[in-house]
Amino acid sequence: MMKRIDGYEIVYVEWLDACASAGWHSSRDIREGGLAKMKSIGFLVHRDSETVIISSSKGVEDRFGDAMTIPRSAVTKIKIL
């Protein structure tokens, strides 16, 4: 049975994010820079074919803080904790 807190699953999400840098760089350095590999944990607020929405904090009366919407195409792994 999945563990829930106040009716919401707690999830671990791995996802890819854009990466930027300031200053002057060679084209090789830019090509090899790649995407940032991110790891996040939170309440699973919503998930559909386009997005995964998680929040690091949950208050009373279904209120959330620090919510983040991640494009589903950027998600490489979701694990229910």
C-alpha positions as CSV (number, residue, x, y, z in Angstrom):
1,M,0.0,0.0,0.0
2,M,1.3,3.5,-0.9
3,K,2.0,5.9,1.9
4,R,0.1,9.2,1.7
5,I,0.1,12.3,3.8
6,D,-3.2,14.1,4.0
7,G,-4.2,12.2,0.9
8,Y,-1.1,13.0,-1.2
9,E,1.7,10.7,-2.4
10,I,5.2,11.7,-1.6
11,V,7.4,11.4,-4.6
12,Y,11.1,11.5,-5.7
13,V,11.5,13.0,-9.2
14,E,14.5,13.1,-11.4
15,W,14.3,15.6,-14.3
16,L,16.4,17.5,-16.8
17,D,16.6,21.3,-16.6
18,A,18.1,23.9,-18.9
19,C,21.6,25.0,-18.1
20,A,23.0,28.5,-18.7
21,S,26.3,30.2,-18.1
22,A,27.6,33.8,-18.3
23,G,30.8,34.9,-19.8
24,W,32.8,33.7,-22.8
25,H,33.1,30.0,-23.6
26,S,34.3,27.9,-26.5
27,S,31.7,26.1,-28.6
28,R,33.1,22.8,-27.4
29,D,32.6,23.8,-23.7
30,I,29.0,24.9,-24.5
31,R,28.2,21.6,-26.4
32,E,29.7,19.5,-23.6
33,G,27.9,21.4,-20.9
34,G,24.7,19.4,-21.3
35,L,21.5,19.7,-19.2
36,A,21.4,19.9,-15.5
37,K,20.3,16.7,-13.8
38,M,17.9,17.6,-11.0
39,K,16.4,15.6,-8.1
40,S,13.4,16.8,-6.2
41,I,11.1,15.3,-3.4
42,G,7.7,16.6,-2.6
43,F,3.9,16.1,-2.4
44,L,2.5,15.0,-5.7
45,V,-0.1,17.7,-6.3
46,H,-0.9,16.7,-9.9
47,R,0.3,14.5,-12.8
48,D,-0.9,14.3,-16.4
49,S,0.5,13.7,-19.8
50,E,2.1,17.2,-19.9
51,T,3.1,18.1,-16.4
52,V,4.2,16.8,-13.0
53,I,3.4,19.3,-10.1
54,I,5.1,18.8,-6.8
55,S,5.2,20.9,-3.6
56,S,7.7,20.9,-0.8
57,S,5.3,22.1,1.8
58,K,1.6,21.5,2.6
59,G,-0.5,23.6,4.9
60,V,-4.0,23.2,6.1
61,E,-7.1,23.3,3.9
62,D,-5.4,22.0,0.8
63,R,-2.9,24.8,0.7
64,F,0.6,24.3,-0.8
65,G,3.9,26.2,-0.7
66,D,6.9,26.1,-3.0
67,A,5.1,24.3,-5.8
68,M,7.0,23.4,-9.0
69,T,5.5,22.4,-12.4
70,I,7.9,20.2,-14.3
71,P,7.3,19.4,-18.0
72,R,6.6,15.7,-18.3
73,S,9.0,15.5,-21.2
74,A,11.8,16.6,-18.8
75,V,11.0,13.9,-16.2
76,T,13.3,10.9,-16.4
77,K,12.1,9.1,-13.2
78,I,9.3,9.2,-10.7
79,K,9.3,7.1,-7.6
80,I,6.6,7.0,-5.0
81,L,8.1,7.0,-1.5
